Amino acid sequence: MAVLNFIINNILTQAFITIGLIAFIGLLAQKKSFGDIVSGTFKTMLGYLVLSAGSSIIVQVLIYFGEIFTAGFGMQGIVPSIEAVNGQAMNELGLGNQIALAFLGIFLVNIIIARLTKWKYIFLTGQAILWMATMVIVFGSDAGLGVVPNIIIGSIIGGIFAVAMPAIAQPIVRKITGSDDIALGHFCTIGYLFAALVSKTSGNKENSTEDIELPSSLSFLNDTYLSVGFVMILLFIITAIFAGPEVVAERTGNLNYIVYAFTQGMQFVVGVYVLLAGVRLLLGEIVPAFRGIALKIVPDAKPALDCPVLFPYAPNAVTLGFVSTTIGTVIGMLFFPKIGLAMLLPGMLSNFFAGGTAGIFCNEVGGTRGTIIGGIAHGLFITLLPALLVMIFNSMGFINATATDVDTVAAALLYAWIIKPIIGFVGI
């Protein structure tokens, strides 16, 4: 068990190593030269690390933005965090070994389903699988499952999610990318499809966010990075004004808080630039390398990768999706407590990564108008599901806790509303 825990904690959850190993095996299976194998493996890992570096810059900036947003508008509520749930489950409930085995089981079930069915997708976002493993084990344990049944059932349910989510998203992903080489491996897919449905019924796909025509005086905004910078710097400065200098005094030092907000907005653009550079490098290596895996293990398999791989295809939609999703989460934060649900504070990380991806989906089927309307609906949706989960978590001893990725939330609700009553009736 110690060896398995080491592999999971030090290799499989280190996504760049996992993807590097997959590239290595794929190139080896294609009998590439030693130089090509080394080059392809190294560039694949490098691409993922560059992508991660960009994400890290964005994460740090958005943590600051979340702080001033909360303080500036005087909000108090629950901040969704699957990391906190995972920590409590592993340390206080002693479920670490079960979560580790379920993590491995989900990956194996994913491969088996891909091998035996027409769903040829291999989910490669290791951290997302860890959160799914956490959720199924926690809720399976609460439902009264024994250790072995809990791991088996959790692995099957998680494995089905791991292959089904990329499969149902692929028709839209195929249109976004213009090819069938990659799939989306991100456990927010139900939210993307919900947003796309709203967008399709309310928008017009002929008017794409990427084709927005601006007056000549604003033509500089046709540049992706300038348009992202313009929107984000404006958001940062306005929010900082509402928050006031005292809130960020520890961060700014002697620097004026408005100037600091400007620098953070610029840092956000830097993060986007680095992230997109990493995406281009990663895709240039992993797709041809993955074909070796597909030919040997799962014929015609497609790698399901994390959501930033879609960002270069519709960068304006990413920005618009982030802003409209944030509006939706603010509306949900104010409205849902009035009907008896918990107040969830907008999670800026989820709003950017999930909201930006939802914006790409919405734009593909509903254009600019659909992206705005669908994005707001997405914000409401990703606030509603975690709010429903808060009450269930409270009854389990996880006080004021919930998760963000709606696919993992859906798995938890599946356990709470369907599997637990069935187990209670059957007595497994």
C-alpha positions as CSV (number, residue, x, y, z in Angstrom):
1,M,0.0,0.0,0.0
2,A,2.9,2.3,0.8
3,V,4.3,1.8,-2.8
4,L,0.8,2.5,-4.3
5,N,0.4,5.7,-2.2
6,F,3.9,6.8,-3.3
7,I,3.0,6.3,-7.0
8,I,-0.3,8.1,-6.7
9,N,0.9,11.0,-4.5
10,N,4.2,11.5,-6.3
11,I,3.6,10.5,-9.9
12,L,-0.1,10.1,-10.9
13,T,-1.2,13.3,-9.3
14,Q,1.8,15.1,-10.9
15,A,0.1,15.7,-14.2
16,F,3.2,16.7,-16.1
17,I,4.9,13.4,-15.1
18,T,1.8,11.3,-16.1
19,I,1.5,13.1,-19.4
20,G,5.2,12.7,-20.0
21,L,5.0,9.0,-19.3
22,I,2.1,8.7,-21.7
23,A,4.1,10.5,-24.4
24,F,7.1,8.3,-23.7
25,I,5.0,5.1,-24.0
26,G,3.3,6.3,-27.1
27,L,6.5,7.3,-28.9
28,L,8.1,4.0,-27.8
29,A,5.1,2.0,-29.2
30,Q,5.6,3.8,-32.5
31,K,9.3,2.7,-32.5
32,K,10.6,6.2,-32.7
33,S,14.3,6.9,-32.5
34,F,15.9,7.5,-29.1
35,G,16.3,11.2,-29.9
36,D,12.7,11.6,-30.9
37,I,11.5,9.8,-27.7
38,V,13.6,12.0,-25.5
39,S,12.6,15.2,-27.4
40,G,8.9,14.3,-27.5
41,T,8.7,13.3,-23.8
42,F,10.7,16.4,-22.7
43,K,8.6,18.8,-24.8
44,T,5.4,17.3,-23.6
45,M,6.3,17.7,-20.0
46,L,7.7,21.2,-20.7
47,G,4.5,22.2,-22.4
48,Y,2.4,21.1,-19.5
49,L,4.7,22.9,-17.0
50,V,4.5,26.1,-19.0
51,L,0.7,25.8,-19.1
52,S,0.7,25.2,-15.3
53,A,3.0,28.2,-14.8
54,G,0.5,30.4,-16.6
55,S,-2.3,28.9,-14.5
56,S,-0.4,29.5,-11.3
57,I,0.1,33.2,-12.2
58,I,-3.6,33.5,-12.9
59,V,-4.5,31.7,-9.7
60,Q,-2.4,34.0,-7.5
61,V,-3.9,37.1,-9.2
62,L,-7.4,35.8,-8.8
63,I,-6.9,35.0,-5.1
64,Y,-6.1,38.7,-4.7
65,F,-9.1,39.6,-6.8
66,G,-11.4,37.4,-4.7
67,E,-10.1,39.0,-1.5
68,I,-10.8,42.6,-2.7
69,F,-14.1,41.5,-4.3
70,T,-15.4,40.0,-1.0
71,A,-14.2,43.0,1.1
72,G,-15.2,45.6,-1.4
73,F,-18.8,44.5,-1.6
74,G,-19.1,43.4,2.1
75,M,-20.0,39.7,1.5
76,Q,-19.8,36.9,4.0
77,G,-20.5,33.3,3.0
78,I,-19.1,29.9,2.1
79,V,-16.1,29.5,-0.2
80,P,-16.4,26.2,-2.0
81,S,-13.3,24.0,-1.6
82,I,-12.9,20.4,-2.5
83,E,-9.3,20.6,-1.2
84,A,-10.7,21.1,2.4
85,V,-13.1,18.1,1.9
86,N,-10.2,16.0,0.7
87,G,-8.1,17.0,3.7
88,Q,-10.8,16.2,6.2
89,A,-11.6,12.9,4.6
90,M,-8.0,11.7,4.5
91,N,-6.9,13.0,7.9
92,E,-9.9,13.0,10.2
93,L,-12.0,10.2,8.6
94,G,-9.1,7.9,7.7
95,L,-10.3,7.4,4.1
96,G,-6.9,8.1,2.5
97,N,-6.2,4.5,1.4
98,Q,-9.7,4.1,0.0
99,I,-9.4,7.4,-1.9
100,A,-6.0,6.2,-3.3
101,L,-7.4,2.9,-4.5
102,A,-10.4,4.6,-6.0
103,F,-8.2,7.0,-7.8
104,L,-6.4,4.1,-9.5
105,G,-9.7,2.2,-10.0
106,I,-11.3,5.1,-11.8
107,F,-8.4,5.3,-14.2
108,L,-8.5,1.5,-14.9
109,V,-12.3,1.5,-15.4
110,N,-11.9,4.4,-17.8
111,I,-9.4,2.4,-19.9
112,I,-11.6,-0.7,-19.8
113,I,-14.7,1.2,-20.9
114,A,-12.7,2.9,-23.7
115,R,-11.3,-0.4,-24.8
116,L,-14.7,-2.2,-24.9
117,T,-17.1,0.5,-26.0
118,K,-17.3,3.2,-28.7
119,W,-16.4,5.9,-26.1
120,K,-12.6,6.1,-26.9
121,Y,-11.6,8.7,-24.4
122,I,-8.8,8.5,-21.8
123,F,-9.2,11.1,-19.0
124,L,-5.8,12.6,-18.3
125,T,-6.5,15.4,-15.8
126,G,-5.1,13.6,-12.7
127,Q,-6.1,16.2,-10.1
128,A,-9.7,16.1,-11.3
129,I,-9.8,12.3,-10.9
130,L,-8.5,12.7,-7.4
131,W,-11.4,15.0,-6.5
132,M,-13.8,12.6,-8.0
133,A,-12.3,9.7,-6.0
134,T,-12.6,11.8,-2.9
135,M,-16.2,12.5,-3.5
136,V,-17.3,9.0,-4.3
137,I,-15.5,7.5,-1.4
138,V,-16.8,10.1,1.1
139,F,-20.4,9.7,0.0
140,G,-20.1,5.9,-0.3
141,S,-18.8,5.7,3.2
142,D,-21.6,7.9,4.4
143,A,-24.1,5.6,2.6
144,G,-22.8,2.7,4.7
145,L,-20.7,0.8,2.1
146,G,-18.0,-1.5,3.4
147,V,-14.4,-0.8,2.3
148,V,-14.2,-3.1,-0.7
149,P,-17.7,-2.4,-2.1
150,N,-17.1,1.3,-1.6
151,I,-13.8,1.2,-3.6
152,I,-15.4,-1.0,-6.4
153,I,-18.6,1.0,-6.7
154,G,-16.7,4.3,-6.5
155,S,-14.2,3.2,-9.1
156,I,-17.1,2.2,-11.5
157,I,-19.0,5.4,-11.0
158,G,-15.9,7.6,-11.3
159,G,-14.7,5.7,-14.3
160,I,-18.1,6.1,-16.1
161,F,-17.9,9.9,-15.4
162,A,-14.3,10.0,-16.7
163,V,-15.2,8.5,-20.0
164,A,-18.8,9.8,-20.4
165,M,-18.1,13.5,-19.8
166,P,-15.5,13.8,-22.6
167,A,-17.8,11.7,-24.8
168,I,-20.9,13.9,-24.4
169,A,-18.9,17.1,-24.8
170,Q,-17.1,15.9,-27.9
171,P,-19.6,17.0,-30.6
172,I,-19.2,20.6,-29.5
173,V,-15.4,20.2,-28.8
174,R,-15.0,18.8,-32.3
175,K,-16.6,22.0,-33.7
176,I,-14.5,24.2,-31.5
177,T,-11.2,22.7,-32.5
178,G,-12.1,21.7,-36.0
179,S,-10.7,18.2,-35.5
180,D,-11.2,15.0,-33.5
181,D,-7.7,14.8,-32.1
182,I,-8.3,15.9,-28.5
183,A,-11.2,15.8,-26.0
184,L,-12.1,17.8,-22.9
185,G,-11.1,16.2,-19.6
186,H,-12.6,18.5,-17.0
187,F,-15.2,17.6,-14.4
188,C,-17.3,20.8,-15.1
189,T,-18.8,19.4,-18.3
190,I,-22.4,19.2,-17.1
191,G,-22.2,22.9,-16.5
192,Y,-20.7,23.5,-20.0
193,L,-23.5,21.6,-21.6
194,F,-26.2,23.4,-19.6
195,A,-24.7,26.7,-20.6
196,A,-24.5,25.6,-24.3
197,L,-28.2,24.6,-24.2
198,V,-29.2,28.0,-22.9
199,S,-26.9,29.7,-25.4
200,K,-28.3,27.7,-28.3
201,T,-31.9,28.6,-27.5
202,S,-31.2,32.3,-26.8
203,G,-28.3,33.2,-29.2
204,N,-27.2,33.3,-32.8
205,K,-24.1,31.3,-33.6
206,E,-23.4,33.4,-36.7
207,N,-22.4,36.4,-34.5
208,S,-19.2,35.0,-33.0
209,T,-17.4,36.7,-30.1
210,E,-14.3,36.3,-32.3
211,D,-15.8,38.4,-35.1
212,I,-16.8,41.4,-33.0
213,E,-16.2,44.5,-35.1
214,L,-15.0,47.5,-33.1
215,P,-14.7,51.2,-34.1
216,S,-11.3,52.2,-35.4
217,S,-10.6,54.0,-32.1
218,L,-10.9,50.7,-30.3
219,S,-9.4,48.4,-33.0
220,F,-6.5,47.7,-30.6
221,L,-9.0,45.5,-28.7
222,N,-9.0,43.0,-31.6
223,D,-5.7,41.8,-30.2
224,T,-6.4,39.0,-27.7
225,Y,-4.1,40.1,-25.0
226,L,-5.0,43.8,-25.2
227,S,-8.7,42.9,-25.0
228,V,-8.2,40.6,-22.0
229,G,-6.0,43.3,-20.4
230,F,-8.5,46.0,-21.0
231,V,-11.4,44.1,-19.3
232,M,-9.4,42.7,-16.4
233,I,-7.5,45.9,-15.5
234,L,-10.8,47.7,-15.5
235,L,-12.4,45.1,-13.2
236,F,-9.4,45.1,-10.9
237,I,-9.3,48.9,-10.5
238,I,-13.0,49.3,-10.0
239,T,-13.1,46.5,-7.4
240,A,-10.0,48.0,-5.6
241,I,-11.7,51.4,-5.4
242,F,-14.7,49.7,-3.6
243,A,-12.4,47.7,-1.3
244,G,-10.2,50.7,-0.3
245,P,-6.5,50.9,0.4
246,E,-6.7,49.3,3.9
247,V,-7.8,45.9,2.6
248,V,-4.7,45.4,0.5
249,A,-2.2,47.4,2.5
250,E,-0.2,44.2,3.5
251,R,0.1,43.3,-0.2
252,T,0.9,46.7,-1.6
253,G,3.5,48.0,0.9
254,N,4.3,51.6,-0.2
255,L,2.7,51.1,-3.6
256,N,-0.6,52.9,-4.2
257,Y,-3.4,50.4,-4.1
258,I,-4.8,51.6,-7.5
259,V,-1.4,51.1,-9.1
260,Y,-1.2,47.7,-7.4
261,A,-4.6,46.8,-8.9
262,F,-3.2,47.8,-12.3
263,T,-0.1,45.7,-11.9
264,Q,-2.3,42.7,-10.9
265,G,-4.4,43.1,-14.0
266,M,-1.2,43.1,-16.1
267,Q,0.0,40.0,-14.3
268,F,-3.3,38.3,-15.3
269,V,-2.5,39.0,-18.9
270,V,1.0,37.6,-18.5
271,G,-0.6,34.5,-17.0
272,V,-2.9,34.1,-20.0
273,Y,0.0,34.6,-22.4
274,V,2.2,31.9,-20.7
275,L,-0.8,29.5,-20.4
276,L,-1.6,29.8,-24.1
277,A,2.1,29.3,-25.0
278,G,2.1,26.1,-22.9
279,V,-1.1,24.8,-24.6
280,R,0.5,25.2,-28.1
281,L,3.6,23.4,-27.0
282,L,1.7,20.6,-25.3
283,L,-0.7,19.9,-28.1
284,G,2.2,19.9,-30.6
285,E,3.7,16.9,-28.8
286,I,1.0,15.0,-27.0
287,V,-1.4,14.4,-29.9
288,P,1.1,12.6,-32.2
289,A,2.6,10.7,-29.2
290,F,-0.8,9.6,-28.0
291,R,-1.5,7.9,-31.3
292,G,1.0,5.2,-30.1
293,I,-1.1,4.5,-27.1
294,A,-4.3,4.4,-29.2
295,L,-2.9,1.9,-31.7
296,K,-1.6,-0.5,-29.0
297,I,-4.1,-0.3,-26.1
298,V,-7.3,1.5,-27.1
299,P,-7.7,1.8,-30.9
300,D,-8.8,5.4,-31.9
301,A,-8.4,6.7,-28.4
302,K,-8.4,10.4,-27.8
303,P,-6.7,12.2,-24.9
304,A,-9.1,14.1,-22.7
305,L,-7.1,17.1,-21.5
306,D,-7.7,20.0,-19.0
307,C,-9.9,22.9,-20.1
308,P,-7.1,25.5,-20.9
309,V,-6.4,23.5,-24.1
310,L,-9.5,25.0,-25.6
311,F,-8.6,28.6,-24.7
312,P,-6.7,29.5,-27.9
313,Y,-9.7,28.6,-30.1
314,A,-11.9,31.4,-28.8
315,P,-10.0,33.8,-26.5
316,N,-12.7,36.5,-26.6
317,A,-15.3,34.0,-25.6
318,V,-13.1,33.0,-22.6
319,T,-13.1,36.6,-21.3
320,L,-16.8,37.1,-22.0
321,G,-17.6,33.7,-20.4
322,F,-15.6,34.6,-17.3
323,V,-17.4,38.0,-16.9
324,S,-20.9,36.7,-17.5
325,T,-20.3,33.6,-15.3
326,T,-19.2,35.9,-12.5
327,I,-22.4,38.0,-12.9
328,G,-24.4,34.8,-12.7
329,T,-22.6,33.7,-9.5
330,V,-23.2,37.1,-7.9
331,I,-26.9,36.8,-8.7
332,G,-27.0,33.3,-7.3
333,M,-25.2,34.4,-4.2
334,L,-27.8,37.1,-3.5
335,F,-30.9,35.0,-4.6
336,F,-30.4,31.5,-3.4
337,P,-30.3,32.4,0.4
338,K,-33.7,33.9,0.0
339,I,-35.1,30.4,-0.8
340,G,-33.3,28.7,2.1
341,L,-30.0,27.7,0.5
342,A,-26.5,28.6,1.7
343,M,-24.8,31.8,0.5
344,L,-21.9,30.8,-1.7
345,L,-19.3,33.4,-2.5
346,P,-18.2,33.6,-6.1
347,G,-15.1,31.5,-6.7
348,M,-13.0,33.5,-9.1
349,L,-10.8,30.5,-10.0
350,S,-13.9,28.5,-11.1
351,N,-15.4,31.5,-12.7
352,F,-12.4,32.0,-14.9
353,F,-11.5,28.4,-15.8
354,A,-15.0,26.9,-15.9
355,G,-16.6,30.2,-16.9
356,G,-14.1,30.7,-19.7
357,T,-14.6,27.2,-21.0
358,A,-18.4,27.6,-20.8
359,G,-18.0,30.8,-22.8
360,I,-16.2,28.8,-25.6
361,F,-19.1,26.3,-25.6
362,C,-21.7,29.0,-25.6
363,N,-20.1,31.0,-28.4
364,E,-19.8,27.9,-30.6
365,V,-23.6,27.3,-30.5
366,G,-25.0,30.8,-29.7
367,G,-22.5,33.5,-30.6
368,T,-22.0,36.6,-28.6
369,R,-25.5,37.0,-27.3
370,G,-25.7,33.3,-26.4
371,T,-22.3,33.6,-24.6
372,I,-23.6,36.4,-22.4
373,I,-27.0,34.8,-21.6
374,G,-25.5,31.3,-21.3
375,G,-22.7,32.5,-19.2
376,I,-25.0,34.1,-16.7
377,A,-27.1,30.9,-16.6
378,H,-23.8,28.9,-16.1
379,G,-23.0,31.1,-13.1
380,L,-26.4,30.4,-11.5
381,F,-26.0,26.7,-12.2
382,I,-22.5,26.3,-10.7
383,T,-23.8,28.2,-7.6
384,L,-27.0,26.2,-7.2
385,L,-25.5,22.7,-7.3
386,P,-22.8,23.3,-4.7
387,A,-25.4,25.2,-2.5
388,L,-27.6,22.1,-2.6
389,L,-24.6,20.1,-1.4
390,V,-23.9,22.3,1.6
391,M,-26.9,20.9,3.6
392,I,-25.9,17.3,2.8
393,F,-22.3,18.0,3.8
394,N,-23.4,19.6,7.1
395,S,-25.4,16.5,8.0
396,M,-22.2,14.5,7.4
397,G,-20.0,16.6,9.7
398,F,-18.4,18.7,7.0
399,I,-19.5,22.1,8.3
400,N,-20.0,24.8,5.7
401,A,-18.2,22.8,3.1
402,T,-18.9,22.2,-0.5
403,A,-17.2,21.5,-3.9
404,T,-17.0,23.5,-7.1
405,D,-16.7,21.1,-10.1
406,V,-20.3,20.3,-11.0
407,D,-19.6,16.8,-12.3
408,T,-18.2,15.8,-8.9
409,V,-21.1,17.5,-7.2
410,A,-23.5,15.6,-9.5
411,A,-21.7,12.3,-8.4
412,A,-22.2,13.3,-4.8
413,L,-25.9,14.1,-5.3
414,L,-26.3,10.8,-7.1
415,Y,-25.0,9.0,-4.0
416,A,-27.1,11.1,-1.6
417,W,-30.4,11.0,-3.5
418,I,-30.3,7.6,-5.2
419,I,-27.5,5.2,-4.1
420,K,-27.8,5.8,-0.4
421,P,-31.6,5.1,-0.3
422,I,-31.0,2.0,-2.4
423,I,-28.2,0.8,-0.1
424,G,-30.5,1.5,2.9
425,F,-33.3,-0.6,1.4
426,V,-31.1,-3.5,0.1
427,G,-28.7,-3.4,3.0
428,I,-25.4,-3.9,1.2
